[in-house]
Amino acid sequence: MLSQTNTTLEKANEQMQEFYSVNEQRALYIAAREAESDRVSQLSASRRQGIQQGIQQGLSQGQYEAKCQTAKILKQMAMSIPQIAQATGLSIEEIERL
């Protein structure tokens, strides 16, 4: 085994075996490892949720901007504001501000 040829690895292996032989230490280590794993999982889930929310906000903003651009064009074509509102889903007030 590699630990038999390297003194440092051999000492580390001995310490690890001693550590694992004490039930309380092993239980504390396992609990700490599981807590860290849970924390990382929660952070990862939160990150995914944040990314998804950002994507949704970006899509919504893009759709709104496209509606405004369409309304501007229809307004330049002399279409009535109520018709533009019906076609784009924008309010009359929003169209009048364009």
MOPAC internal coordinates of N, CA, C and O (Angstrom, degrees):
PM7 1SCF
backbone

  N    0.0000 0     0.00 0     0.00 0    0    0    0
  C    1.4488 1     0.00 0     0.00 0    1    0    0
  C    1.5266 1   108.33 1     0.00 0    2    1    0
  O    1.2310 1   120.48 1   -29.51 1    3    2    1
  N    1.3410 1   116.69 1   150.49 1    3    2    1
  C    1.4556 1   122.18 1  -177.22 1    5    3    2
  C    1.5201 1   111.61 1   -60.47 1    6    5    3
  O    1.2310 1   120.22 1   142.13 1    7    6    5
  N    1.3438 1   117.19 1   -37.87 1    7    6    5
  C    1.4673 1   120.17 1  -178.28 1    9    7    6
  C    1.5217 1   111.98 1   -64.28 1   10    9    7
  O    1.2310 1   119.67 1   159.16 1   11   10    9
  N    1.3202 1   118.24 1   -20.84 1   11   10    9
  C    1.4558 1   121.22 1   179.62 1   13   11   10
  C    1.5288 1   111.06 1   -76.68 1   14   13   11
  O    1.2310 1   119.75 1   157.81 1   15   14   13
  N    1.3065 1   118.08 1   -22.19 1   15   14   13
  C    1.4530 1   121.01 1  -178.63 1   17   15   14
  C    1.5242 1   112.73 1   -98.36 1   18   17   15
  O    1.2310 1   119.81 1   168.32 1   19   18   17
  N    1.3006 1   117.98 1   -11.68 1   19   18   17
  C    1.4551 1   121.81 1  -178.05 1   21   19   18
  C    1.5296 1   108.75 1  -123.83 1   22   21   19
  O    1.2310 1   120.58 1   -61.41 1   23   22   21
  N    1.3142 1   116.50 1   118.59 1   23   22   21
  C    1.4609 1   121.71 1  -176.24 1   25   23   22
  C    1.5239 1   111.79 1   -61.80 1   26   25   23
  O    1.2310 1   120.03 1   138.14 1   27   26   25
  N    1.3052 1   117.55 1   -41.86 1   27   26   25
  C    1.4604 1   120.97 1  -178.96 1   29   27   26
  C    1.5208 1   110.53 1   -63.38 1   30   29   27
  O    1.2310 1   120.28 1   135.21 1   31   30   29
  N    1.3188 1   117.06 1   -44.79 1   31   30   29
  C    1.4615 1   120.76 1   178.14 1   33   31   30
  C    1.5268 1   110.80 1   -65.61 1   34   33   31
  O    1.2310 1   120.90 1   144.11 1   35   34   33
  N    1.2982 1   115.88 1   -35.89 1   35   34   33
  C    1.4662 1   119.64 1   179.34 1   37   35   34
  C    1.5306 1   110.01 1   -64.25 1   38   37   35
  O    1.2310 1   120.33 1   135.65 1   39   38   37
  N    1.3392 1   116.97 1   -44.35 1   39   38   37
  C    1.4611 1   120.62 1   178.22 1   41   39   38
  C    1.5255 1   110.87 1   -63.58 1   42   41   39
  O    1.2310 1   120.66 1   137.78 1   43   42   41
  N    1.3222 1   116.35 1   -42.22 1   43   42   41
  C    1.4677 1   120.08 1   178.72 1   45   43   42
  C    1.5177 1   110.29 1   -62.71 1   46   45   43
  O    1.2310 1   120.28 1   138.98 1   47   46   45
  N    1.3072 1   117.08 1   -41.02 1   47   46   45
  C    1.4552 1   121.89 1   178.80 1   49   47   46
  C    1.5297 1   110.72 1   -63.19 1   50   49   47
  O    1.2310 1   120.27 1   138.81 1   51   50   49
  N    1.3232 1   117.10 1   -41.19 1   51   50   49
  C    1.4614 1   120.81 1   178.27 1   53   51   50
  C    1.5320 1   110.76 1   -63.55 1   54   53   51
  O    1.2310 1   120.90 1   136.29 1   55   54   53
  N    1.3322 1   115.88 1   -43.71 1   55   54   53
  C    1.4609 1   119.87 1   179.30 1   57   55   54
  C    1.5249 1   110.51 1   -64.20 1   58   57   55
  O    1.2310 1   120.44 1   139.84 1   59   58   57
  N    1.3205 1   116.76 1   -40.16 1   59   58   57
  C    1.4594 1   120.41 1   178.90 1   61   59   58
  C    1.5280 1   110.40 1   -63.78 1   62   61   59
  O    1.2310 1   120.27 1   137.01 1   63   62   61
  N    1.3247 1   117.08 1   -42.99 1   63   62   61
  C    1.4622 1   120.54 1   179.15 1   65   63   62
  C    1.5272 1   110.51 1   -63.95 1   66   65   63
  O    1.2310 1   120.36 1   139.83 1   67   66   65
  N    1.3298 1   116.91 1   -40.17 1   67   66   65
  C    1.4613 1   120.66 1   177.72 1   69   67   66
  C    1.5244 1   110.22 1   -64.98 1   70   69   67
  O    1.2310 1   120.94 1   136.76 1   71   70   69
  N    1.3084 1   115.80 1   -43.24 1   71   70   69
  C    1.4672 1   120.99 1   179.69 1   73   71   70
  C    1.5277 1   110.68 1   -59.42 1   74   73   71
  O    1.2310 1   121.13 1   132.29 1   75   74   73
  N    1.3186 1   115.45 1   -47.71 1   75   74   73
  C    1.4660 1   119.32 1  -178.52 1   77   75   74
  C    1.5246 1   113.14 1   -71.24 1   78   77   75
  O    1.2310 1   119.92 1   161.65 1   79   78   77
  N    1.3062 1   117.76 1   -18.35 1   79   78   77
  C    1.4605 1   119.24 1  -178.27 1   81   79   78
  C    1.5304 1   111.85 1   -78.44 1   82   81   79
  O    1.2310 1   119.36 1   163.75 1   83   82   81
  N    1.3049 1   118.83 1   -16.25 1   83   82   81
  C    1.4555 1   122.35 1   179.31 1   85   83   82
  C    1.5279 1   107.91 1   -97.02 1   86   85   83
  O    1.2310 1   120.86 1   -66.83 1   87   86   85
  N    1.3422 1   115.96 1   113.17 1   87   86   85
  C    1.4625 1   121.33 1  -173.98 1   89   87   86
  C    1.5270 1   113.45 1   -57.70 1   90   89   87
  O    1.2310 1   120.61 1   139.21 1   91   90   89
  N    1.3282 1   116.43 1   -40.79 1   91   90   89
  C    1.4688 1   119.13 1  -178.28 1   93   91   90
  C    1.5222 1   110.91 1   -64.39 1   94   93   91
  O    1.2310 1   120.60 1   136.01 1   95   94   93
  N    1.3155 1   116.45 1   -43.99 1   95   94   93
  C    1.4646 1   119.83 1   179.26 1   97   95   94
  C    1.5303 1   110.81 1   -63.58 1   98   97   95
  O    1.2310 1   121.04 1   137.66 1   99   98   97
  N    1.3261 1   115.61 1   -42.34 1   99   98   97
  C    1.4646 1   119.75 1   179.79 1  101   99   98
  C    1.5221 1   110.43 1   -63.39 1  102  101   99
  O    1.2310 1   119.99 1   137.59 1  103  102  101
  N    1.3361 1   117.62 1   -42.41 1  103  102  101
  C    1.4614 1   121.61 1   179.44 1  105  103  102
  C    1.5276 1   111.08 1   -63.55 1  106  105  103
  O    1.2310 1   120.61 1   138.09 1  107  106  105
  N    1.3494 1   116.45 1   -41.91 1  107  106  105
  C    1.4634 1   119.97 1   177.78 1  109  107  106
  C    1.5228 1   111.42 1   -64.03 1  110  109  107
  O    1.2310 1   120.61 1   137.97 1  111  110  109
  N    1.3167 1   116.44 1   -42.03 1  111  110  109
  C    1.4583 1   120.92 1   179.02 1  113  111  110
  C    1.5243 1   110.47 1   -62.61 1  114  113  111
  O    1.2310 1   120.51 1   134.02 1  115  114  113
  N    1.3140 1   116.63 1   -45.98 1  115  114  113
  C    1.4717 1   120.69 1  -179.27 1  117  115  114
  C    1.5266 1   110.48 1   -63.93 1  118  117  115
  O    1.2310 1   120.42 1   137.50 1  119  118  117
  N    1.3258 1   116.80 1   -42.50 1  119  118  117
  C    1.4688 1   120.43 1   178.66 1  121  119  118
  C    1.5232 1   110.71 1   -62.68 1  122  121  119
  O    1.2310 1   120.21 1   136.99 1  123  122  121
  N    1.3191 1   117.21 1   -43.01 1  123  122  121
  C    1.4725 1   120.95 1   179.23 1  125  123  122
  C    1.5210 1   110.65 1   -65.02 1  126  125  123
  O    1.2310 1   120.19 1   138.43 1  127  126  125
  N    1.3158 1   117.24 1   -41.57 1  127  126  125
  C    1.4610 1   121.58 1   179.22 1  129  127  126
  C    1.5305 1   110.88 1   -64.05 1  130  129  127
  O    1.2310 1   120.29 1   137.86 1  131  130  129
  N    1.3269 1   117.06 1   -42.14 1  131  130  129
  C    1.4658 1   120.87 1   178.60 1  133  131  130
  C    1.5292 1   111.46 1   -67.06 1  134  133  131
  O    1.2310 1   120.61 1   141.27 1  135  134  133
  N    1.3392 1   116.44 1   -38.73 1  135  134  133
  C    1.4681 1   120.13 1   178.03 1  137  135  134
  C    1.5299 1   110.12 1   -63.55 1  138  137  135
  O    1.2310 1   120.61 1   137.72 1  139  138  137
  N    1.3155 1   116.44 1   -42.28 1  139  138  137
  C    1.4742 1   120.17 1   178.70 1  141  139  138
  C    1.5270 1   110.39 1   -65.80 1  142  141  139
  O    1.2310 1   120.36 1   140.05 1  143  142  141
  N    1.3052 1   116.92 1   -39.95 1  143  142  141
  C    1.4581 1   120.95 1   177.99 1  145  143  142
  C    1.5314 1   111.00 1   -62.23 1  146  145  143
  O    1.2310 1   120.74 1   137.28 1  147  146  145
  N    1.3338 1   116.19 1   -42.72 1  147  146  145
  C    1.4673 1   120.98 1   177.66 1  149  147  146
  C    1.5281 1   110.72 1   -62.69 1  150  149  147
  O    1.2310 1   120.69 1   137.28 1  151  150  149
  N    1.3425 1   116.28 1   -42.72 1  151  150  149
  C    1.4630 1   120.66 1  -179.99 1  153  151  150
  C    1.5222 1   111.05 1   -62.27 1  154  153  151
  O    1.2310 1   120.56 1   136.46 1  155  154  153
  N    1.3177 1   116.54 1   -43.54 1  155  154  153
  C    1.4689 1   120.95 1   179.30 1  157  155  154
  C    1.5274 1   109.92 1   -64.90 1  158  157  155
  O    1.2310 1   120.07 1   139.68 1  159  158  157
  N    1.3175 1   117.46 1   -40.32 1  159  158  157
  C    1.4631 1   120.87 1   178.62 1  161  159  158
  C    1.5227 1   111.28 1   -62.96 1  162  161  159
  O    1.2310 1   120.58 1   137.86 1  163  162  161
  N    1.3349 1   116.49 1   -42.14 1  163  162  161
  C    1.4640 1   120.54 1   178.97 1  165  163  162
  C    1.5196 1   110.96 1   -64.89 1  166  165  163
  O    1.2310 1   120.34 1   138.15 1  167  166  165
  N    1.3231 1   116.95 1   -41.85 1  167  166  165
  C    1.4595 1   120.30 1   178.25 1  169  167  166
  C    1.5307 1   110.82 1   -63.27 1  170  169  167
  O    1.2310 1   121.08 1   138.95 1  171  170  169
  N    1.2958 1   115.55 1   -41.05 1  171  170  169
  C    1.4530 1   120.14 1  -179.91 1  173  171  170
  C    1.5291 1   110.93 1   -64.79 1  174  173  171
  O    1.2310 1   120.52 1   137.11 1  175  174  173
  N    1.3221 1   116.60 1   -42.89 1  175  174  173
  C    1.4665 1   120.64 1   178.38 1  177  175  174
  C    1.5266 1   110.60 1   -64.96 1  178  177  175
  O    1.2310 1   120.37 1   139.33 1  179  178  177
  N    1.3238 1   116.89 1   -40.67 1  179  178  177
  C    1.4674 1   120.73 1   178.59 1  181  179  178
  C    1.5187 1   110.64 1   -64.53 1  182  181  179
  O    1.2310 1   120.83 1   140.26 1  183  182  181
  N    1.3062 1   116.01 1   -39.74 1  183  182  181
  C    1.4699 1   120.46 1   179.21 1  185  183  182
  C    1.5288 1   110.06 1   -64.09 1  186  185  183
  O    1.2310 1   120.35 1   134.18 1  187  186  185
  N    1.3222 1   116.93 1   -45.82 1  187  186  185
  C    1.4700 1   120.15 1   178.76 1  189  187  186
  C    1.5220 1   110.92 1   -60.77 1  190  189  187
  O    1.2310 1   120.81 1   138.67 1  191  190  189
  N    1.3391 1   116.05 1   -41.33 1  191  190  189
  C    1.4624 1   120.61 1   179.57 1  193  191  190
  C    1.5296 1   110.12 1   -64.28 1  194  193  191
  O    1.2310 1   120.19 1   137.66 1  195  194  193
  N    1.3185 1   117.23 1   -42.34 1  195  194  193
  C    1.4624 1   121.20 1   178.63 1  197  195  194
  C    1.5134 1   111.86 1   -63.35 1  198  197  195
  O    1.2310 1   120.36 1   138.74 1  199  198  197
  N    1.3099 1   116.92 1   -41.26 1  199  198  197
  C    1.4687 1   120.96 1   177.70 1  201  199  198
  C    1.5175 1   109.81 1   -63.21 1  202  201  199
  O    1.2310 1   120.20 1   136.07 1  203  202  201
  N    1.3241 1   117.21 1   -43.93 1  203  202  201
  C    1.4617 1   121.09 1  -179.97 1  205  203  202
  C    1.5256 1   110.91 1   -62.38 1  206  205  203
  O    1.2310 1   120.39 1   138.26 1  207  206  205
  N    1.3320 1   116.86 1   -41.74 1  207  206  205
  C    1.4657 1   120.30 1   178.55 1  209  207  206
  C    1.5244 1   110.43 1   -64.35 1  210  209  207
  O    1.2310 1   120.26 1   139.90 1  211  210  209
  N    1.3245 1   117.11 1   -40.10 1  211  210  209
  C    1.4649 1   120.84 1   178.12 1  213  211  210
  C    1.5171 1   111.68 1   -63.12 1  214  213  211
  O    1.2310 1   120.70 1   138.83 1  215  214  213
  N    1.3063 1   116.27 1   -41.17 1  215  214  213
  C    1.4687 1   120.55 1   178.20 1  217  215  214
  C    1.5255 1   109.87 1   -63.11 1  218  217  215
  O    1.2310 1   120.45 1   134.59 1  219  218  217
  N    1.3271 1   116.75 1   -45.41 1  219  218  217
  C    1.4641 1   120.63 1  -179.76 1  221  219  218
  C    1.5203 1   111.21 1   -61.92 1  222  221  219
  O    1.2310 1   120.16 1   137.22 1  223  222  221
  N    1.3405 1   117.31 1   -42.78 1  223  222  221
  C    1.4597 1   120.75 1   178.99 1  225  223  222
  C    1.5253 1   110.44 1   -63.36 1  226  225  223
  O    1.2310 1   120.63 1   138.46 1  227  226  225
  N    1.3195 1   116.39 1   -41.54 1  227  226  225
  C    1.4662 1   120.64 1   178.54 1  229  227  226
  C    1.5185 1   111.89 1   -62.75 1  230  229  227
  O    1.2310 1   120.72 1   137.31 1  231  230  229
  N    1.3203 1   116.24 1   -42.69 1  231  230  229
  C    1.4618 1   119.84 1   178.88 1  233  231  230
  C    1.5274 1   111.29 1   -65.02 1  234  233  231
  O    1.2310 1   120.76 1   136.80 1  235  234  233
  N    1.3224 1   116.15 1   -43.20 1  235  234  233
  C    1.4648 1   120.41 1   179.34 1  237  235  234
  C    1.5260 1   110.71 1   -61.70 1  238  237  235
  O    1.2310 1   120.76 1   135.43 1  239  238  237
  N    1.3270 1   116.16 1   -44.57 1  239  238  237
  C    1.4669 1   120.33 1  -179.88 1  241  239  238
  C    1.5277 1   109.98 1   -63.65 1  242  241  239
  O    1.2310 1   120.34 1   138.55 1  243  242  241
  N    1.3184 1   116.96 1   -41.45 1  243  242  241
  C    1.4644 1   120.69 1   178.73 1  245  243  242
  C    1.5161 1   111.87 1   -63.64 1  246  245  243
  O    1.2310 1   120.28 1   139.25 1  247  246  245
  N    1.3204 1   117.06 1   -40.75 1  247  246  245
  C    1.4693 1   120.54 1   178.73 1  249  247  246
  C    1.5219 1   110.84 1   -65.05 1  250  249  247
  O    1.2310 1   120.69 1   139.22 1  251  250  249
  N    1.3302 1   116.28 1   -40.78 1  251  250  249
  C    1.4654 1   120.39 1   179.17 1  253  251  250
  C    1.5306 1   110.04 1   -64.07 1  254  253  251
  O    1.2310 1   120.37 1   135.26 1  255  254  253
  N    1.3280 1   116.90 1   -44.74 1  255  254  253
  C    1.4627 1   120.60 1   179.55 1  257  255  254
  C    1.5319 1   111.00 1   -62.96 1  258  257  255
  O    1.2310 1   119.72 1   142.96 1  259  258  257
  N    1.3124 1   118.14 1   -37.04 1  259  258  257
  C    1.4655 1   121.49 1   177.93 1  261  259  258
  C    1.5218 1   110.55 1   -65.76 1  262  261  259
  O    1.2310 1   120.31 1   139.36 1  263  262  261
  N    1.3229 1   117.01 1   -40.64 1  263  262  261
  C    1.4671 1   120.84 1   177.21 1  265  263  262
  C    1.5216 1   110.39 1   -62.72 1  266  265  263
  O    1.2310 1   120.39 1   137.46 1  267  266  265
  N    1.3216 1   116.87 1   -42.54 1  267  266  265
  C    1.4656 1   120.69 1   179.06 1  269  267  266
  C    1.5236 1   110.73 1   -63.50 1  270  269  267
  O    1.2310 1   120.40 1   137.77 1  271  270  269
  N    1.3072 1   116.84 1   -42.23 1  271  270  269
  C    1.4731 1   120.60 1   179.30 1  273  271  270
  C    1.5278 1   110.27 1   -63.80 1  274  273  271
  O    1.2310 1   120.24 1   137.33 1  275  274  273
  N    1.3078 1   117.15 1   -42.67 1  275  274  273
  C    1.4713 1   121.02 1   177.49 1  277  275  274
  C    1.5231 1   110.05 1   -62.60 1  278  277  275
  O    1.2310 1   120.42 1   137.12 1  279  278  277
  N    1.3155 1   116.80 1   -42.88 1  279  278  277
  C    1.4689 1   120.77 1   179.67 1  281  279  278
  C    1.5280 1   110.76 1   -62.41 1  282  281  279
  O    1.2310 1   120.15 1   139.47 1  283  282  281
  N    1.3254 1   117.32 1   -40.53 1  283  282  281
  C    1.4719 1   120.34 1   177.83 1  285  283  282
  C    1.5273 1   110.92 1   -60.23 1  286  285  283
  O    1.2310 1   121.27 1   135.45 1  287  286  285
  N    1.3009 1   115.17 1   -44.55 1  287  286  285
  C    1.4746 1   119.41 1  -179.59 1  289  287  286
  C    1.5241 1   110.43 1   -64.11 1  290  289  287
  O    1.2310 1   120.46 1   134.42 1  291  290  289
  N    1.3320 1   116.73 1   -45.58 1  291  290  289
  C    1.4647 1   120.15 1   179.90 1  293  291  290
  C    1.5289 1   110.78 1   -63.98 1  294  293  291
  O    1.2310 1   120.40 1   144.21 1  295  294  293
  N    1.3102 1   116.84 1   -35.79 1  295  294  293
  C    1.4614 1   121.67 1   178.20 1  297  295  294
  C    1.5327 1   109.85 1   -65.72 1  298  297  295
  O    1.2310 1   120.12 1   139.52 1  299  298  297
  N    1.3205 1   117.37 1   -40.48 1  299  298  297
  C    1.4687 1   121.88 1   177.26 1  301  299  298
  C    1.5251 1   111.29 1   -66.33 1  302  301  299
  O    1.2310 1   120.81 1   153.17 1  303  302  301
  N    1.3244 1   116.05 1   -26.83 1  303  302  301
  C    1.4680 1   121.12 1   178.68 1  305  303  302
  C    1.5264 1   111.08 1   -84.54 1  306  305  303
  O    1.2310 1   120.47 1  -174.73 1  307  306  305
  N    1.3369 1   116.71 1     5.27 1  307  306  305
  C    1.4624 1   123.80 1   177.21 1  309  307  306
  C    1.5270 1   113.40 1    69.19 1  310  309  307
  O    1.2310 1   120.08 1  -151.98 1  311  310  309
  N    1.2966 1   117.45 1    28.02 1  311  310  309
  C    1.4595 1   120.52 1   174.27 1  313  311  310
  C    1.5279 1   106.96 1   -75.42 1  314  313  311
  O    1.2310 1   120.17 1   -32.55 1  315  314  313
  N    1.3152 1   117.29 1   147.45 1  315  314  313
  C    1.4584 1   120.42 1  -178.75 1  317  315  314
  C    1.5335 1   110.50 1   -68.16 1  318  317  315
  O    1.2310 1   121.60 1   -31.00 1  319  318  317
  N    1.3211 1   114.53 1   149.00 1  319  318  317
  C    1.4721 1   120.04 1  -178.19 1  321  319  318
  C    1.5271 1   111.72 1   -61.35 1  322  321  319
  O    1.2310 1   118.73 1   137.79 1  323  322  321
  N    1.3368 1   120.02 1   -42.21 1  323  322  321
  C    1.4766 1   118.39 1   176.75 1  325  323  322
  C    1.5387 1   112.42 1   -60.99 1  326  325  323
  O    1.2310 1   120.24 1   144.07 1  327  326  325
  N    1.3291 1   117.15 1   -35.93 1  327  326  325
  C    1.4737 1   119.51 1   177.75 1  329  327  326
  C    1.5310 1   110.56 1   -68.24 1  330  329  327
  O    1.2310 1   121.23 1   139.38 1  331  330  329
  N    1.3321 1   115.25 1   -40.62 1  331  330  329
  C    1.4711 1   119.03 1   178.47 1  333  331  330
  C    1.5295 1   109.64 1   -62.62 1  334  333  331
  O    1.2310 1   120.52 1   137.81 1  335  334  333
  N    1.3301 1   116.61 1   -42.19 1  335  334  333
  C    1.4637 1   120.99 1   178.48 1  337  335  334
  C    1.5203 1   110.45 1   -60.74 1  338  337  335
  O    1.2310 1   120.68 1   137.96 1  339  338  337
  N    1.3117 1   116.30 1   -42.04 1  339  338  337
  C    1.4629 1   120.29 1   179.44 1  341  339  338
  C    1.5339 1   110.64 1   -66.58 1  342  341  339
  O    1.2310 1   120.49 1   139.80 1  343  342  341
  N    1.3252 1   116.67 1   -40.20 1  343  342  341
  C    1.4664 1   120.65 1  -177.07 1  345  343  342
  C    1.5273 1   112.72 1   -71.86 1  346  345  343
  O    1.2310 1   120.49 1   144.53 1  347  346  345
  N    1.3380 1   116.67 1   -35.47 1  347  346  345
  C    1.4682 1   119.54 1  -173.17 1  349  347  346
  C    1.5305 1   114.18 1  -102.12 1  350  349  347
  O    1.2310 1   120.71 1   158.31 1  351  350  349
  N    1.3290 1   116.24 1   -21.69 1  351  350  349
  C    1.4569 1   118.98 1  -175.53 1  353  351  350
  C    1.5176 1   112.65 1    84.67 1  354  353  351
  O    1.2310 1   120.07 1  -176.64 1  355  354  353
  N    1.3333 1   117.46 1     3.36 1  355  354  353
  C    1.4616 1   121.21 1   176.27 1  357  355  354
  C    1.5175 1   109.28 1   -82.50 1  358  357  355
  O    1.2310 1   121.12 1   -22.71 1  359  358  357
  N    1.3238 1   115.46 1   157.29 1  359  358  357
  C    1.4579 1   119.07 1   177.63 1  361  359  358
  C    1.5391 1   109.30 1   -78.58 1  362  361  359
  O    1.2310 1   121.31 1   -19.40 1  363  362  361
  N    1.3212 1   115.10 1   160.60 1  363  362  361
  C    1.4714 1   120.03 1   178.40 1  365  363  362
  C    1.5306 1   109.32 1   -59.87 1  366  365  363
  O    1.2310 1   120.20 1   140.18 1  367  366  365
  N    1.3194 1   117.21 1   -39.82 1  367  366  365
  C    1.4702 1   121.17 1   179.51 1  369  367  366
  C    1.5268 1   111.17 1   -61.89 1  370  369  367
  O    1.2310 1   120.46 1   137.82 1  371  370  369
  N    1.3149 1   116.73 1   -42.18 1  371  370  369
  C    1.4607 1   119.47 1   179.52 1  373  371  370
  C    1.5231 1   110.76 1   -63.98 1  374  373  371
  O    1.2310 1   120.64 1   139.89 1  375  374  373
  N    1.3150 1   116.39 1   -40.11 1  375  374  373
  C    1.4575 1   120.40 1  -178.82 1  377  375  374
  C    1.5319 1   110.50 1   -68.93 1  378  377  375
  O    1.2310 1   120.29 1   140.45 1  379  378  377
  N    1.3131 1   117.05 1   -39.55 1  379  378  377
  C    1.4725 1   120.23 1   179.68 1  381  379  378
  C    1.5267 1   111.32 1   -64.69 1  382  381  379
  O    1.2310 1   119.53 1   151.15 1  383  382  381
  N    1.3203 1   118.49 1   -28.85 1  383  382  381
  C    1.4795 1   121.26 1   179.33 1  385  383  382
  C    1.5198 1   112.13 1   -76.16 1  386  385  383
  O    1.2310 1   119.95 1   165.80 1  387  386  385
  N    1.3068 1   117.70 1   -14.20 1  387  386  385
  C    1.4716 1   120.47 1  -177.81 1  389  387  386
  C    1.5158 1   111.68 1   -75.42 1  390  389  387
  O    1.2310 1   120.10 1   180.00 1  391  390  389

